[in-house]
Amino acid sequence: MAKILAVLYPDPVGGYPPDYARDEIPAIAGYPGGQTTPTPHTIDFTPGQLLGCVSGELGLRRFLEDRGDTYVVTSDKEAPDSTLDRELPDADVVISQPFWPAYLTPERIASAPRLRLAITAGIGSDHVDLPSAIAHGMTVAEVTYSNSISVSEHAVMQILTLVHNYMPAHDWVTAKKGWNIADSVSRAYDLEGMDVGVLGSGRIGQAVLRRLAPFDVTLHYSDMHRLPKEVEEELRLTWHPDARSLASSVDVLSIHTPLHPQTQNLFDEDLIGSMKRGSYIVNTARALIVDRDAVVRALNSGQLAGYAGDVWYPQPPPPDHPWRTMPYEAMTPHVSGSTLSAQARYAAGTREILECWFDGRPIRPEYLIVDGGGLAGTGARSYTVAG
């Protein structure tokens, strides 16, 4: 029997379960491009429930305990002698989420001789040290596409929030109890007619491009894998060979590339300085793709008109993290990919991966990041490993 360790975010402050706003969520059977949604044998939860927190347990406890497995669920992952560190040495499987990542460092992987499978309940496995996972003979998997549309909708929302100066306007009528229209509109613009760029045209990036096309903007993108000509023509896209060409050409830039050695700190002082004065950056990918302090300086100097993000480093960030207090921001905690709609899919996908693992069946290639001693499946397309 196996020991499965899940590191999930804490329960709601008001207790679990919450009062749900809706009685049901739409049933989604497939994604653009033909990939089906997760197909486990069955599920032990109601779609639309809060599954990603500790008490939600990703809906897995009955399944695992009926098998005779040990299932440990915790949110304690950072403090000295954390539950994660105490339970990891004899764990066979670790489940984590990008929103509350269990950072599987080289040291943690080395401390877990039985660890053979790391699952990301969601998308993005950069919290796993992939070279160490490869050396350890592990499989790393994630539930690809489970929350891609969720993140793309959030990114479009944050673009509009920044350009229309929504946050300060909302603050005037709530926290300040005022009606200061001049102050609210003095930094507000229309998105129409702007040049908008997407860095990374994978599933999320393409979904953002498609959702922005009706806004009558000029769309740009850059990716190491150029899109088919028919897609470029359909969306009237301008392709750029690198991030610098893209960044210097647009008014709004939305980041959707994975974090790996070639993208870490990509948006430093120099690259941000190459952008038009008054540009906007939205980052729903990974915080370490941008230089934290360079963003703050650019907002203070006016080089950037706004920065919105859904990702931080570390997660959760400390109380004194400068992005909490910088001007012209529209920051959220890492929630874009953890809507109740997305949770139903990534919980089902986690179960599908576990069923395949336990049964000795192949895991879908689109879910694989590391397998067989190297990058595999989606991982081979999306990640690089420093040699």
Number of C-alpha atoms within 10 A of each C-alpha: 11 16 20 23 23 26 25 28 25 16 18 13 7 8 10 13 13 12 9 11 7 8 8 13 13 8 11 10 11 13 14 10 7 8 12 13 19 23 14 16 9 10 17 13 17 12 22 20 22 26 27 29 19 20 19 21 21 26 23 20 17 15 16 19 12 9 12 12 15 16 19 18 23 19 20 18 19 15 9 10 11 14 18 26 17 12 17 23 16 16 22 20 24 23 21 27 25 24 24 21 24 25 22 22 15 16 10 18 22 16 14 18 14 18 23 17 22 25 26 28 32 28 23 23 27 17 17 22 17 27 17 17 26 18 13 18 16 23 25 25 31 28 27 26 25 28 24 23 21 20 25 25 17 18 28 17 13 26 26 15 18 26 19 19 23 17 15 22 20 15 14 16 14 11 9 11 10 12 14 12 11 9 13 19 14 10 17 17 13 10 19 13 11 16 16 26 31 28 24 23 21 20 18 25 27 21 20 24 22 15 14 20 16 10 13 12 16 19 22 24 29 25 19 14 12 15 16 8 10 9 11 16 10 10 17 15 19 14 18 19 13 13 20 17 16 21 29 18 18 21 23 28 25 28 23 26 24 22 22 18 13 13 17 16 18 18 21 16 17 11 17 23 16 14 22 17 16 16 23 25 27 25 24 26 26 24 20 18 22 21 16 19 13 18 23 20 15 20 21 15 12 13 19 24 24 28 26 23 26 23 23 23 12 13 17 16 14 11 9 8 14 14 20 14 12 17 15 21 25 22 20 15 13 19 15 22 26 24 16 18 21 24 23 27 26 29 26 28 26 24 26 20 25 21 18 14 14 11 9 9 11 11 18 16 14 17 23 23 27 27 20 10 14 19 23 21 18 18 23 14 14 19 23 17 14 9 4
